[in-house]
Amino acid sequence: MNKRYLFYALIPIMERGYNLQEIKILQLVFEKKINIFGISKELSIDYKNTHRYIDKLHKDGLITLEPLKPIQGKRVYITLSEKTLQEILDELEAITLRKDDKEEIINLIRESRRKLRYIQLLNK
């Protein structure tokens, strides 16, 4: 997966006042199922700050938590919200109109659609 185009798709979210660490978290959550500890470790952010970023992104509706109500001792996984996946998808589709590397972007679009359908099924 070409991370560059995914990052480009996240720029409109960044322009709304999110910092680079928060955007990196969104990018990582798009790429794989991961929990707060995994995010902290992979991005080399201390756990306290990672938790703070996750709380903000969750409060703003950009991510969801699985399970929704954390149970003590169980891992809480982070996923992108339906709203965020739709924003990424819309931006990737706009990028395809401007770029020559369409195949790579089309693969990201397929992945975005797949994740969006999954999230929509969970929300029903």
C-alpha positions in Angstrom: 0.0 0.0 0.0 1.3 3.4 -0.9 1.2 5.4 2.3 1.7 8.7 0.4 -1.8 8.7 -1.1 -3.4 7.7 2.1 -1.6 10.6 3.8 -2.8 12.9 1.0 -6.4 11.7 1.6 -6.0 12.6 5.3 -4.8 16.2 4.6 -8.3 17.7 4.7 -8.8 16.2 8.2 -5.4 17.7 9.2 -6.5 21.1 7.9 -9.3 21.0 10.5 -6.7 21.4 13.3 -5.4 17.9 13.9 -1.7 17.5 14.4 0.7 15.2 12.6 0.7 12.6 15.4 -3.1 12.3 15.2 -3.0 11.9 11.4 -0.3 9.2 11.8 -2.6 7.4 14.2 -5.5 7.6 11.7 -3.2 6.3 9.0 -2.0 3.4 11.2 -5.6 2.5 12.2 -6.5 2.4 8.5 -3.7 0.0 7.8 -4.3 -2.6 10.5 -6.4 -3.6 13.5 -4.5 -2.2 16.5 -4.9 -1.2 20.1 -3.7 1.8 22.0 -0.6 0.1 23.3 0.3 -1.0 19.7 -0.2 2.5 18.4 2.0 3.9 21.2 4.7 1.4 20.5 4.6 1.6 16.7 4.6 5.4 16.5 7.0 5.8 19.5 4.6 8.1 21.3 4.4 7.7 25.1 1.2 5.8 26.2 -0.3 8.8 28.1 -0.1 11.0 25.0 -1.4 8.2 22.7 -4.4 7.8 25.1 -5.0 11.6 24.9 -4.9 11.6 21.1 -7.3 8.6 21.0 -9.7 10.2 23.4 -9.8 13.4 21.2 -10.2 11.5 17.9 -13.0 9.3 19.5 -14.8 12.4 21.0 -14.6 14.1 17.5 -16.1 11.0 15.9 -13.1 10.1 13.7 -12.5 6.7 15.3 -14.5 4.1 17.2 -13.5 1.7 19.9 -14.1 -2.1 19.8 -15.6 -3.1 22.2 -17.6 0.1 22.6 -17.7 -0.1 26.3 -14.2 -1.3 27.5 -14.1 -4.2 29.9 -11.2 -4.1 32.3 -8.4 -6.5 31.3 -9.6 -6.7 27.6 -7.9 -5.0 24.8 -9.7 -2.1 23.1 -9.1 -2.0 19.4 -9.3 1.2 17.4 -11.1 1.5 14.1 -11.9 4.4 11.8 -15.4 5.7 11.9 -17.8 5.5 9.0 -17.5 9.2 8.6 -13.7 9.1 8.5 -13.7 6.2 6.0 -16.1 8.1 3.8 -13.9 11.2 3.9 -10.9 9.1 2.9 -12.8 7.5 0.1 -14.1 10.8 -1.2 -10.6 12.3 -1.2 -9.0 9.3 -2.8 -11.6 9.4 -5.6 -10.7 13.1 -6.1 -7.0 12.3 -6.2 -7.5 9.7 -9.0 -8.8 12.5 -11.2 -5.5 14.4 -10.7 -2.9 11.6 -10.7 -1.3 9.2 -13.1 -0.7 6.4 -10.5 -4.3 5.4 -10.7 -3.8 1.7 -10.0 -2.3 2.3 -6.6 -5.0 4.8 -5.7 -7.7 2.4 -7.0 -6.4 -0.2 -4.6 -6.7 2.2 -1.7 -10.2 3.1 -2.8 -11.2 -0.6 -2.9 -9.7 -1.1 0.6 -11.6 2.0 1.8 -14.8 0.8 0.4 -14.3 -2.7 2.0 -13.6 -1.2 5.4 -16.6 1.2 5.0 -19.0 -1.6 4.2 -17.7 -3.6 7.2 -18.2 -0.6 9.5 -21.7 0.0 8.1 -22.6 -3.6 8.8 -21.4 -3.3 12.3 -23.4 -0.1 12.9 -26.7 -1.7 11.8 
